[in-house]
Amino acid sequence: MAPNGVEEGVLVSYLTLRRVVGALGVALPVVVALWGFAICGCIEIQASISDYYGLRTRAAFVGILFAIAWFLFTYRGYERKDDVAGDLACLFALGVALFPNSGTGWVKAAHFGFALALFLVLSYFSLFLFTKSGDSRTPEKEIRNRVYFVCGLCILTCIALIGLYYWLLDDTAIAAVKPVFWLESLALWAFGVSWFVKGETLWKDVETPAGAVAGAVDSEAGEARP
């Protein structure tokens, strides 16, 4: 067994990883929108986050997606399905970045397919992976599970509403308020909050000094491998 200092260092690195992933998800729509304002000298939102690929903001759009993809690729849990979910999310994030929605034919179709798959995997993390529990379920864990559930449900709801908009409302006056941008942003913010909470930024378990490291690792399945 590794010394406690080593175990704690591994735990901190996993928590930091989750916080970084959450921060990147929250930052993406904010960064591209503010950069877009600076470029055009106006306050005008693009129709979707992906539309910022067509501006000089593509550097931030692609860079943040690549960073999220890399962090998700390095994510590891106790079970194989945690690893597979992280690897798939990495692949789908790279696909969103590499196949712009401004392309034609199969390129545009690939972009939307990768985006849909990415959001579905992110909701899967929140609804089914983050809610798993180890040997004990603390009151803080109960709160975290409710947050994960709300975040996962929010992502799925945003996906459904985007699909409904493109199907029925794309040519209506609703387009003026850029609903796809806001729904994508809300889904990304839900993803970010979920990973923030998973990184023990909020509602951290109350631990006794003697069992601080062990308790932190065991309170949720898939926390960190020793």
Secondary structure as GFF3:
##gff-version 3
##sequence-region A 1 226
A	DSSP	alpha_helix	4	40	.	.	.	ID=ss1
A	DSSP	three_ten_helix	49	54	.	.	.	ID=ss2
A	DSSP	alpha_helix	58	74	.	.	.	ID=ss3
A	DSSP	alpha_helix	80	98	.	.	.	ID=ss4
A	DSSP	alpha_helix	106	124	.	.	.	ID=ss5
A	DSSP	pi_helix	125	129	.	.	.	ID=ss6
A	DSSP	alpha_helix	139	164	.	.	.	ID=ss7
A	DSSP	pi_helix	165	169	.	.	.	ID=ss8
A	DSSP	three_ten_helix	173	177	.	.	.	ID=ss9
A	DSSP	alpha_helix	179	198	.	.	.	ID=ss10
A	DSSP	three_ten_helix	209	211	.	.	.	ID=ss11
A	DSSP	alpha_helix	212	218	.	.	.	ID=ss12
###
